[in-house]
Amino acid sequence: MLPGVLKILTPKVLKSIMSYVFEKNTLDLQMDMVLERLRKLEKESHPPRSYVVCDKCSYKIKQYEGTD
């Protein structure tokens, strides 16, 4: 069935379909920008915790961030 369809399509139409499928278009670029922005937001929303290393046992202890 596919070879019959390819015979019917003109080279210009076939070329435009192939370029739409295999080349990046504006929607692909917009999606890449959205994904990059999402990665940045996820990274900023979950900052790494600060730890203090115990001198005696070298164990990581979460640093106290409260006020006294």
C-alpha positions in Angstrom: 0.0 0.0 0.0 2.8 2.4 0.9 4.6 2.2 -2.5 1.3 3.0 -4.3 0.8 6.1 -2.1 4.4 7.2 -2.8 3.7 7.0 -6.6 0.6 9.2 -6.2 2.4 12.0 -4.2 4.3 14.6 -6.1 7.9 15.1 -5.3 7.2 18.6 -3.8 4.5 17.2 -1.4 6.8 14.2 -0.5 9.7 16.6 0.2 7.5 18.8 2.5 6.3 15.8 4.4 9.8 14.4 4.8 11.2 17.8 6.0 8.3 18.1 8.5 9.0 14.7 9.9 12.8 14.7 10.1 13.8 18.4 10.5 13.2 20.5 13.5 10.3 23.0 13.2 9.1 25.8 15.4 7.1 23.5 17.7 10.2 21.4 18.2 12.2 24.5 19.1 9.5 25.7 21.5 9.4 22.3 23.2 13.2 22.3 23.6 12.9 25.8 25.2 10.1 24.6 27.6 12.1 21.6 28.6 15.2 23.6 29.3 13.2 26.1 31.4 11.6 23.2 33.3 15.0 21.8 34.1 16.2 25.1 35.4 13.1 25.6 37.5 13.4 22.1 39.0 17.0 22.7 39.8 16.3 26.1 41.5 13.3 24.9 43.4 15.2 22.1 45.2 18.5 23.6 46.3 21.0 21.3 47.8 21.1 21.1 51.6 24.1 22.3 53.5 25.8 19.7 55.7 28.4 19.8 58.3 30.9 16.9 58.6 31.5 15.5 62.1 35.2 15.7 63.2 35.1 12.5 65.1 33.2 10.1 62.8 33.2 12.0 59.4 29.5 11.6 59.2 27.4 14.3 57.3 25.0 16.1 59.6 22.3 18.5 58.3 23.2 22.0 59.3 20.8 23.7 61.7 19.2 26.7 60.1 16.9 27.9 62.9 17.2 31.0 64.9 18.2 31.0 68.6 
